[in-house]
């Protein structure tokens, strides 16, 4: 009896396996007849046989739609990423700190007590939050704020209102013994401290001693390296012929920008780091000694004087420093001094909070103003350089920042792997971190001319698919000739930039972009309008340059400038005037 049952079960298993095999064969055959999409790098060097259409269906490394009247030159192809999209891609995955840098940081903080380092890390976070959470004019005036203010006005009309309370969307819970604050319209109240939870933060900057330097290196150095690596990699892609031999790093800290620059370019021969903290300079020297020796002439200074010799460089970087300067006047003087020491390119990076983003935007506007007032040529040291200026990234123009006086700001993100000492310092269980940052890349000289709409008179050849497969470095899968890096670099100056993560929906993709006309628009790409643009839009990411045109576009109301008094005028108003201004908003 049991033998019969075992035989029946064995036969059933055999039949089920056969059915699964037949089903998988049918599924693979049906997919083989459909549209194939593979990267260009996956092409094989062999020459396929196109005489037999049955053999042609088996070549899965070709992108084509099956057609009885096959033509070697004309057929509809949807590429898995075009050269333009690959060139404009800014997004990169998880950045991992090189092991020599991890070992150098571990050696630098090996003698620091863990509990003390945690406390100093919280103090640093408080300093950052105190200068980033206070938003400039126009920020924090969204729909929810207006709704709450309208409700408060209705309570006032009903008589159920206490003059000591003003409720706002950005208002935190009152601390023990603290009255509810009256907030100036367009500004956020100060957040509570992480070190002393029952006190409010006031804008302040920390002096970096040995303990603070160790906490900064352990907690923030991996993030600053990842951001610098992303920005400098974009610069190397956008300007292929730029190979800096000297670097000036203002606010160098432990030298994170140098680590990233050496990983991007092998041409760096001279490095000058400037930091006002003696403890941070000592930490940078110790880390340089721990890392593998490279042929590099390096110098670390505490101050940057106006006419200081040997500080002129091809590439000048200021990373996460401008927002920590005491005033706008000091920032303008510092930015002008950095530009006067720049032979080719200036890179400004800061945190992705409202106030640091405003600082970077104002620095860009000030540089454009300086360049418009200068002569045709200027001297940087003993070398004459052109006086013009243009923005390489993130803006595709030299117009005003479209986020000025609006409830938004430009920021980008980069993921980085946290080493073990960073996880312990931050009391985090995750080994991945998302760093928000804002940046601008300014370069000497005029912006390359716009080639859009200009007839290209250069010979443009088409070849058959057979020859295109044998020469993938020169031809696309459809037989058209590839553009050179110089052509893509010139065209990329006028491509819009995606400023938020694209919204993917069924049959269409919605993206917010900054256009060459200086506007923030919401673009829609549909599958029926342009299949290639639709596919590339689905694969696009936050921060990428995008060369395709949309099916429809509308201007983003979130980036409409807010009309109202300036912060200086608000400070001169009394409490009653501020409250009346607050309730006048519908």
C-alpha positions in Angstrom: 0.0 0.0 0.0 2.8 2.4 1.0 4.8 1.5 -2.1 1.8 2.5 -4.3 1.5 5.8 -2.6 5.2 6.6 -3.0 5.0 5.7 -6.7 2.0 8.0 -7.2 3.7 10.9 -5.4 6.9 10.4 -7.4 5.0 10.5 -10.7 3.2 13.7 -9.6 6.5 15.4 -8.8 7.9 14.5 -12.2 4.9 15.9 -14.0 5.0 19.1 -11.9 8.6 19.7 -12.7 7.9 19.1 -16.4 5.1 21.6 -16.3 7.3 24.2 -14.7 10.0 23.6 -17.3 7.5 24.0 -20.2 6.0 27.1 -18.6 9.5 28.7 -18.2 10.3 27.9 -21.8 7.1 29.6 -23.0 7.8 32.6 -20.8 11.4 33.0 -22.1 10.3 32.6 -25.7 7.6 35.2 -25.3 10.1 37.6 -23.8 12.6 36.8 -26.5 10.1 38.1 -29.1 9.6 41.4 -27.3 11.8 44.5 -27.0 15.3 43.8 -25.7 17.1 46.4 -23.7 20.7 46.0 -22.7 23.5 48.5 -21.9 25.9 49.3 -24.8 28.8 47.9 -22.8 27.3 44.4 -22.9 27.7 44.1 -26.7 29.8 41.2 -27.8 32.4 41.5 -30.6 31.1 38.6 -32.7 29.3 39.3 -36.0 25.7 37.9 -36.0 24.0 36.3 -38.9 21.1 38.3 -40.2 20.2 36.1 -43.1 18.0 33.8 -41.0 15.3 35.6 -39.0 15.0 32.7 -36.6 18.6 33.1 -35.6 18.1 36.8 -35.4 15.6 36.4 -32.6 18.1 34.5 -30.5 20.6 37.5 -30.3 19.5 39.0 -27.0 22.3 41.6 -27.0 20.4 43.7 -29.7 17.7 46.3 -29.0 15.0 45.9 -31.6 11.4 45.2 -32.3 10.6 42.2 -34.5 9.6 43.2 -38.0 9.1 41.0 -41.0 10.6 43.7 -43.3 13.9 44.0 -41.4 16.0 47.0 -42.4 19.6 47.4 -41.2 19.4 51.1 -41.0 15.9 52.1 -40.0 14.1 50.6 -37.0 12.7 51.8 -33.7 15.2 51.4 -30.9 14.9 52.3 -27.2 18.3 52.4 -25.6 19.0 51.6 -22.0 20.4 55.0 -21.3 21.7 57.4 -23.9 25.1 59.0 -23.9 23.6 62.4 -22.9 21.9 60.8 -19.8 25.0 59.0 -18.7 27.0 62.2 -19.1 24.6 64.3 -17.1 24.2 61.7 -14.2 25.2 63.2 -10.9 23.7 60.5 -8.7 26.1 57.9 -7.3 25.4 55.1 -4.9 26.8 54.5 -1.4 30.3 56.1 -1.1 32.6 54.0 1.0 35.5 55.7 2.8 38.9 54.2 1.6 40.5 51.9 4.1 43.7 54.0 4.6 41.5 57.0 5.6 39.5 54.9 8.0 42.7 53.6 9.6 44.1 57.2 9.8 40.9 58.5 11.5 40.9 55.5 14.0 44.5 56.3 14.9 43.7 60.0 15.3 40.8 59.4 17.8 42.3 56.3 19.5 43.2 58.3 22.7 39.9 60.1 23.0 37.3 59.0 25.6 34.1 57.7 24.0 31.7 59.4 26.4 33.5 62.8 26.1 33.5 62.5 22.3 29.7 61.8 22.3 29.1 64.9 24.4 31.3 67.0 22.1 29.5 65.6 19.1 26.1 66.8 20.5 27.6 70.3 21.1 28.7 70.4 17.4 25.2 69.4 16.3 23.7 72.1 18.5 26.0 74.7 16.8 25.0 73.5 13.4 21.3 73.5 14.3 21.5 76.9 15.8 22.7 78.4 12.5 20.6 76.3 10.1 17.1 76.2 11.6 16.6 79.9 11.6 15.3 80.4 8.1 15.7 83.6 6.0 12.8 85.7 4.7 10.0 83.9 3.0 10.7 80.4 4.4 8.1 78.5 6.4 5.0 80.2 4.9 3.3 77.2 3.4 -0.4 76.2 3.1 -0.6 74.7 6.6 0.7 77.9 8.2 -2.0 79.9 6.5 -4.6 77.5 7.6 -3.5 77.7 11.2 -3.5 81.4 11.1 -7.0 81.5 9.6 -8.2 79.3 12.4 -6.6 81.6 15.0 -8.4 84.6 13.4 -11.7 82.7 13.7 -11.0 82.0 17.3 -10.3 85.7 17.8 -13.6 86.7 16.2 -15.5 84.2 18.5 -13.8 85.7 21.5 -12.2 82.4 22.5 -8.6 83.6 22.3 -5.8 84.2 24.7 -3.5 87.1 23.9 -0.5 85.3 25.4 -0.7 82.5 22.8 0.1 82.6 19.1 0.1 79.2 17.4 2.2 78.7 14.4 3.1 75.5 12.4 6.8 75.9 13.1 6.3 76.6 16.9 7.9 73.9 19.1 6.4 72.8 22.4 7.1 75.3 25.2 9.7 74.3 27.7 9.0 74.3 31.5 8.8 77.8 32.7 8.7 79.3 29.2 5.9 81.3 27.6 4.9 80.6 24.0 6.9 82.8 21.7 5.5 85.1 19.1 7.3 84.2 15.9 8.2 86.8 13.2 6.5 85.7 9.9 8.9 83.9 7.8 11.2 82.8 10.6 11.4 79.6 12.6 11.8 79.7 16.4 15.0 78.4 17.9 15.0 74.6 18.6 15.8 73.0 21.9 19.3 72.0 22.7 20.4 68.4 22.6 23.0 68.9 25.4 20.7 70.9 27.7 17.2 69.9 26.7 15.4 72.6 28.7 17.1 75.6 26.9 16.6 77.2 23.6 19.5 77.5 21.1 21.0 80.8 20.1 23.1 81.1 16.9 26.7 80.4 17.9 29.9 78.8 16.6 32.1 76.4 18.5 35.9 76.9 18.9 37.6 73.7 17.8 39.9 72.4 20.5 41.5 68.9 20.6 38.2 67.3 21.9 36.0 69.1 19.4 38.4 68.2 16.5 38.3 64.5 17.5 34.5 64.5 17.6 34.3 66.3 14.3 36.6 63.8 12.6 34.8 60.8 14.0 31.3 62.0 13.2 31.5 64.3 10.2 34.6 63.4 8.2 33.0 60.5 6.3 30.1 62.7 5.2 32.3 65.6 4.1 34.5 63.2 2.1 31.5 61.7 0.4 30.1 65.1 -0.6 33.4 66.4 -1.8 34.0 63.2 -3.8 30.5 63.6 -5.5 31.0 67.3 -6.4 34.6 66.9 -7.6 33.6 63.8 -9.7 30.9 65.9 -11.3 33.5 68.6 -12.0 35.8 66.1 -13.6 33.0 64.8 -15.8 31.7 68.2 -16.9 35.1 69.7 -17.7 37.1 66.8 -19.1 40.2 68.8 -19.8 40.6 70.2 -16.3 43.5 68.6 -14.4 44.4 70.7 -11.4 48.0 70.6 -10.2 47.5 72.8 -7.1 44.6 73.0 -4.6 43.8 75.6 -2.0 41.5 74.3 0.7 39.9 77.0 2.9 38.6 75.5 6.2 40.3 72.3 5.4 39.6 70.5 8.7 41.2 67.1 8.6 41.8 67.4 4.9 38.7 65.6 3.5 38.7 67.6 0.3 42.2 66.6 -0.4 41.4 62.9 0.0 38.5 63.3 -2.5 40.6 65.3 -5.0 43.4 62.7 -5.0 40.8 60.0 -5.7 39.4 62.0 -8.6 42.6 63.4 -10.2 46.2 62.0 -10.2 47.6 65.4 -11.3 47.5 67.1 -7.8 51.1 68.0 -6.8 50.6 70.9 -4.4 48.1 71.4 -1.5 47.6 74.3 0.8 45.2 73.8 3.7 43.9 76.7 5.8 42.1 76.3 9.1 41.9 78.7 12.1 41.9 75.8 14.6 45.4 74.7 15.7 43.9 71.4 17.0 42.3 70.7 13.6 45.7 71.4 11.8 47.4 69.0 14.2 44.8 66.4 13.5 45.3 66.8 9.7 49.1 66.5 10.1 48.7 63.3 12.1 46.3 61.8 9.5 48.7 62.7 6.7 51.4 60.8 8.6 49.2 57.8 9.0 48.1 57.6 5.4 50.2 56.1 2.6 52.8 58.6 1.3 52.1 60.3 -2.0 54.2 62.7 -4.0 52.6 65.9 -2.7 53.9 69.3 -1.6 51.5 70.2 1.2 51.4 73.2 3.6 49.0 73.9 6.4 48.3 77.5 7.5 46.0 79.1 10.1 45.1 82.3 8.1 44.7 83.5 4.6 46.1 87.0 4.0 45.0 89.2 1.0 48.5 89.3 -0.6 49.8 86.1 0.8 52.3 84.3 -1.6 52.1 80.7 -2.7 48.3 80.5 -2.1 47.2 80.8 -5.7 45.8 77.5 -7.0 44.1 75.9 -10.0 41.3 74.6 -7.8 40.0 76.5 -4.7 37.7 74.6 -2.3 35.7 75.8 0.7 33.9 72.9 2.3 31.3 73.4 5.1 32.9 76.6 6.2 31.2 79.7 4.9 28.1 79.3 7.2 30.3 79.2 10.3 31.7 82.7 9.6 30.4 85.4 12.0 28.7 87.8 9.5 27.7 88.4 5.9 30.4 91.1 5.5 33.1 88.6 6.6 31.7 86.0 4.1 31.8 88.5 1.2 35.4 89.4 2.1 36.4 85.7 2.3 34.7 84.8 -1.0 36.4 87.7 -2.8 39.7 86.6 -1.4 39.2 83.0 -2.5 38.2 84.1 -6.0 41.3 86.3 -6.2 43.4 83.2 -5.5 41.6 81.1 -8.1 43.3 80.5 -11.4 40.5 78.3 -12.8 37.7 76.9 -10.7 36.2 77.7 -7.3 34.0 75.1 -5.4 31.8 76.2 -2.5 30.1 73.5 -0.5 28.0 73.8 2.6 25.2 72.1 4.5 21.8 71.5 2.9 19.9 73.6 5.4 18.0 76.9 4.6 20.6 79.3 6.0 23.8 77.6 4.6 22.0 77.3 1.2 21.3 81.0 1.3 25.0 81.7 2.1 26.1 79.7 -1.0 23.6 81.4 -3.2 24.6 84.8 -2.0 28.3 84.0 -2.6 27.5 83.0 -6.2 25.6 86.2 -6.7 28.4 88.3 -5.3 31.0 86.6 -7.6 28.9 87.2 -10.7 28.6 90.9 -9.6 32.4 91.1 -9.1 33.1 89.6 -12.5 30.7 92.0 -14.3 32.7 95.0 -12.8 36.2 93.7 -13.6 38.3 94.3 -16.7 38.8 91.9 -19.6 41.8 90.2 -18.0 43.0 90.0 -14.4 46.2 88.6 -12.8 46.2 85.8 -10.3 49.7 85.9 -8.9 51.9 86.3 -12.0 49.5 84.6 -14.4 46.9 86.4 -16.5 43.4 84.8 -16.5 40.1 85.9 -18.1 37.9 88.0 -16.0 34.6 86.4 -17.0 32.8 83.9 -14.9 30.2 81.2 -15.4 28.4 78.6 -13.3 29.3 75.0 -14.0 26.8 73.5 -11.5 24.2 73.3 -10.2 22.6 76.2 -12.1 22.5 76.2 -15.9 22.7 80.0 -16.1 24.1 83.1 -14.5 20.7 84.4 -13.4 19.5 84.9 -9.9 18.8 81.9 -7.7 15.1 81.0 -8.4 14.7 80.0 -4.7 15.4 83.5 -3.4 12.6 84.8 -1.2 10.7 81.5 -1.6 9.7 78.7 0.8 12.4 76.4 -0.7 16.1 76.1 -1.1 18.5 74.1 -3.3 19.9 71.0 -1.7 21.2 67.6 -2.8 21.9 64.3 -1.1 24.7 61.8 -0.9 24.7 58.4 0.9 27.9 57.4 2.7 28.9 54.3 4.7 29.4 54.9 8.3 32.6 53.4 9.8 32.3 51.7 13.2 33.6 54.8 15.1 31.0 57.0 13.5 28.2 54.6 14.5 29.4 54.6 18.1 29.7 58.4 18.2 26.2 59.0 16.8 24.7 56.0 18.7 23.4 54.7 15.4 22.5 51.1 14.5 22.6 51.8 10.8 25.9 51.8 8.8 24.5 54.2 6.1 23.9 57.9 6.3 22.3 60.4 4.0 24.1 63.8 3.9 22.3 66.9 2.7 24.4 69.6 1.1 24.3 72.7 -1.1 27.1 73.7 -3.5 28.1 75.8 -6.4 31.0 75.4 -9.0 32.2 78.7 -10.5 34.8 78.8 -13.3 36.7 81.7 -15.0 35.8 82.6 -18.5 32.6 83.0 -20.4 30.0 80.3 -20.7 30.3 78.2 -23.9 27.9 79.3 -26.6 24.5 77.6 -26.8 24.5 75.2 -29.7 20.8 74.3 -29.4 18.9 75.1 -32.6 22.2 75.7 -34.5 22.6 73.6 -37.7 25.5 71.2 -37.3 27.5 71.2 -40.5 30.0 68.5 -39.4 29.7 65.2 -41.3 27.3 62.9 -39.4 27.5 59.3 -40.5 25.1 56.4 -40.2 26.2 52.8 -40.4 24.4 49.5 -40.4 23.7 47.6 -37.2 26.3 45.1 -38.2 29.1 47.7 -38.2 27.7 49.4 -35.1 27.9 46.2 -33.2 31.6 45.8 -34.2 32.4 49.4 -33.2 30.3 50.2 -30.1 32.8 52.9 -29.0 32.0 55.0 -32.0 28.4 54.1 -32.9 25.1 53.7 -31.1 23.0 50.5 -31.4 20.8 52.2 -34.1 23.8 53.0 -36.2 24.2 56.7 -35.5 27.5 58.2 -34.6 28.3 58.9 -30.9 29.0 62.4 -29.7 32.4 63.2 -28.4 33.0 64.2 -24.7 33.7 67.8 -25.9 30.3 68.0 -27.6 28.5 66.6 -24.6 30.4 69.0 -22.3 29.3 72.0 -24.3 25.7 70.9 -24.6 25.4 70.1 -20.9 25.8 73.7 -19.9 22.2 74.3 -21.1 20.5 71.1 -19.8 18.0 71.6 -17.0 18.8 70.0 -13.6 16.5 67.8 -11.6 16.1 69.4 -8.2 13.9 66.8 -6.5 13.5 63.0 -6.8 11.3 62.2 -9.8 7.8 61.0 -9.1 7.1 57.8 -11.0 3.5 56.9 -11.8 1.9 54.5 -14.2 2.5 55.7 -17.8 4.2 59.0 -16.8 7.0 60.5 -14.7 6.9 64.0 -13.1 10.1 65.9 -12.4 10.9 69.3 -11.0 13.7 71.0 -12.9 15.7 74.2 -12.9 15.7 75.5 -16.5 18.2 77.5 -18.4 15.7 80.4 -18.2 16.1 80.6 -14.4 12.7 79.1 -13.6 11.6 76.1 -11.6 9.1 74.0 -13.6 7.4 70.7 -13.2 7.9 68.6 -16.3 5.8 65.6 -17.3 7.1 62.7 -19.4 4.6 60.2 -20.8 5.1 56.9 -22.4 3.0 57.8 -25.4 4.8 61.1 -26.1 8.4 59.9 -26.2 9.4 56.4 -25.1 13.1 57.1 -24.9 12.5 60.2 -22.7 10.0 58.3 -20.6 12.4 55.5 -19.9 15.3 57.9 -19.1 13.1 59.9 -16.8 12.2 56.7 -14.9 15.9 56.1 -14.4 16.8 59.7 -13.5 17.7 60.7 -10.0 17.9 63.8 -7.8 20.6 66.2 -9.1 21.0 64.8 -12.6 21.1 66.9 -15.7 18.3 65.9 -18.1 18.5 66.6 -21.8 15.0 65.6 -23.0 12.1 67.9 -23.5 8.8 67.1 -21.7 5.3 66.7 -23.0 4.0 69.4 -20.7 5.4 71.8 -18.2 4.1 74.2 -15.5 5.8 76.7 -13.2 6.1 75.6 -9.6 4.1 77.8 -7.3 6.2 76.7 -4.3 9.1 78.7 -5.8 7.1 81.9 -6.3 8.8 84.8 -4.4 7.1 85.9 -1.3 6.2 89.6 -1.1 6.7 91.2 2.2 8.9 93.4 4.4 12.6 92.7 4.7 14.1 91.2 7.9 15.4 94.7 8.8 11.9 96.1 8.6 10.5 93.3 10.6 12.9 94.0 13.4 11.8 97.6 13.6 8.1 96.6 14.0 6.6 96.3 17.4 4.6 93.3 18.7 1.2 94.6 17.5 2.5 95.4 14.0 4.0 91.9 13.6 0.8 90.3 14.8 -1.3 92.3 12.4 1.0 91.3 9.5 0.8 87.7 10.6 -3.1 87.7 10.5 -3.3 89.6 7.2 -2.1 86.5 5.3 -4.9 84.5 3.9 
